[in-house]
Amino acid sequence: MNFYDVVIIGSGPGGYISAIRCSQLGFKTAIIEKYNQFGGTCLNVGCIPSKTLLYSAEFYHKAKNMFFKHGITFENLLLDFNQLMNRKKNIINNICKGIKYLFFKNKITPYLGTASFKDKNTLLVLNNESKIEKINFTYAIIATGSKPMELPFAKIDGKKILSSTEILSLNYIPKKLAIIGGGVIGIELGSLYNKLGSDVTIIEYEKTLIKKLDFSLSKELKNILKKDGIKFYFSTKVENIEIIKSNVKIYANKNKNEKINLICDCCLLSIGRIPYTKNLELENIGIKKNNKGFILVNKNLQTNIENIYAIGDVIGGLMLAHKAEKEGILVSEKIYGLKKKINYNLIPSVIYTNPEVASVGKSEKELKNMNINYKIGKFPIKALGRAISSGEINGFIKILSNELTDEILGIHMIGPRVSDLIIEAVLAMELKASSDDLSLITYAHPTFSEAVKEAALMAKGKKPIHL
Ligand SMILES: Cc1cc2nc3c(=O)[nH]c(=O)nc-3n(C[C@H](O)[C@H](O)[C@H](O)COP(=O)(O)OP(=O)(O)OC[C@H]3O[C@@H](n4cnc5c(N)ncnc54)[C@H](O)[C@@H]3O)c2cc1C
């Protein structure tokens, strides 16, 4: 009899981590995955492949444009794109194997197949051999993630009109690449192909890159990417896309009055992601969704059916792997009876361009909208000894703190390694630290983290040392 205390549908970072936590808490646990590998979007077609390729592209770019400054030159620098893609494939396969091993070690029963609800305690799993297995459960956690959004006039064909999935597995480097949507995914993938030599144009409907970021970050990032050779169209709406022989023609309209036509080898549609609930047959048990298709949950991440929870991209909010993971842990512990909460304000966001962008807490715009008076400490990376010695001088660290209490309200960073540095900001805010607290601790020298100390001094109203 296939009976489990908890069944998780989807093995992305939300699903597989909640499965492990459920098992650690003593639940008989199963996980169901529709694809032929575990790990979800993040591992197979998201975070890991994009970051792997970004690393490779950065090495190539530096070898071509920066190494000579260090006295390192090459006779004949070559890029083996096949090897770059094969490396990515092997890395994904290895991590996937690691997840399978974790299931085995934690006595989690894995099922490969598509899950659909029969009733509120039964799932049917249709596997690749068209066999159906019935699974009974006390609790279920839906972690089925999201998929790329399409435009009504432009369906993703995987050849000329690509989603992030296909562009991460191309077998050639496009000479001209258009990216529709300057969000995090569009910017990272645009930056990747730009470093590999493509002529990249990003078309964005909004006036700026990534509206949710603190404005200073999006402005600085845009300027750096422009210097790298990426072209931008802002306030521009794509109205049609045509495939003409081996090219793609994009018809767009800037500021509602300037027609723009672009011809490129292929284009990436990165206009957002939609919840993935196809096949689940949620209507069989009456699980409610909002008007955008995201599953509705209460603050305990419980759906309107008491024993069924939902986490990660499928419920919306920040579409980030670590947000899905955090929710996976929370739900597992809720089912066990622990009382936990997630502070969504303290979930950091990162963009893995070069330089990296990372932020946590409130932006200036948000603080203004909330009528909170704040102080700013902003320190440029280029004033650090570490920056000068490494040659990585772009960016700044900006701290926003409460004018009255000095409590840190937001930290916004652009610069080398800020994807790791942001955790200091998260910890500080989690502990309700003041900018004074951050300026008083000792920072190792020479490190990029010293910019946090200097920005903290400035936020406190003191003078920085190195300006
Ligand atoms: C190109 C790209 C880069 C990204 N980079 C980052 C990054 O650097 N950092 C970051 O934090 N986030 C990143 N993300 C976002 C991140 O991948 C997602 O937020 C995260 O994967 C969401 O996790 P999840 O567990 O909710 O769902 P997913 O990872 O989407 O996993 C859902 C799984 O459920 C399975 N499934 C769906 N329906 C069924 C069914 N009926 N039966 C069985 N299985 C089913 C799917 O096959 C899938 O494997 C990136 C995304 C993309 C596309």
The ligand as a Gaussian input file, in Angstrom:
#p B3LYP/6-31G(d) Opt

LIG

0 1
 C       17.237000      31.026000     -15.842000
 C       16.853000      31.098000     -14.379000
 C       17.805000      31.444000     -13.450000
 C       17.471000      31.512000     -12.102000
 N       18.435000      31.854000     -11.223000
 C       18.133000      31.929000      -9.903000
 C       19.140000      32.241000      -8.947000
 O       20.302000      32.455000      -9.275000
 N       18.782000      32.289000      -7.637000
 C       17.494000      32.053000      -7.227000
 O       17.227000      32.126000      -6.038000
 N       16.532000      31.740000      -8.115000
 C       16.816000      31.671000      -9.434000
 N       15.846000      31.313000     -10.332000
 C       14.483000      31.050000      -9.831000
 C       14.410000      29.649000      -9.224000
 O       14.837000      28.709000     -10.166000
 C       12.982000      29.350000      -8.782000
 O       12.529000      30.386000      -7.941000
 C       12.925000      28.032000      -8.040000
 O       13.374000      26.971000      -8.841000
 C       11.499000      27.741000      -7.569000
 O       11.502000      26.547000      -6.888000
 P       10.202000      25.661000      -6.717000
 O       10.601000      24.539000      -5.811000
 O        9.054000      26.493000      -6.344000
 O        9.862000      25.095000      -8.170000
 P       10.716000      24.499000      -9.369000
 O       12.158000      24.593000      -9.147000
 O       10.149000      25.126000     -10.597000
 O       10.355000      22.965000      -9.344000
 C        9.067000      22.505000      -9.611000
 C        9.125000      21.074000     -10.066000
 O        7.812000      20.533000     -10.043000
 C        7.663000      19.612000     -11.116000
 N        6.235000      19.419000     -11.416000
 C        5.356000      20.325000     -11.922000
 N        4.117000      19.785000     -12.024000
 C        4.221000      18.506000     -11.590000
 C        3.298000      17.438000     -11.456000
 N        1.995000      17.580000     -11.770000
 N        3.746000      16.252000     -10.991000
 C        5.053000      16.096000     -10.635000
 N        5.962000      17.081000     -10.741000
 C        5.559000      18.270000     -11.198000
 C        8.410000      20.310000     -12.244000
 O        8.772000      19.374000     -13.227000
 C        9.614000      20.918000     -11.511000
 O       10.711000      20.052000     -11.548000
 C       16.148000      31.213000     -11.684000
 C       15.196000      30.823000     -12.626000
 C       15.539000      30.765000     -13.953000
 C       14.500000      30.336000     -14.950000

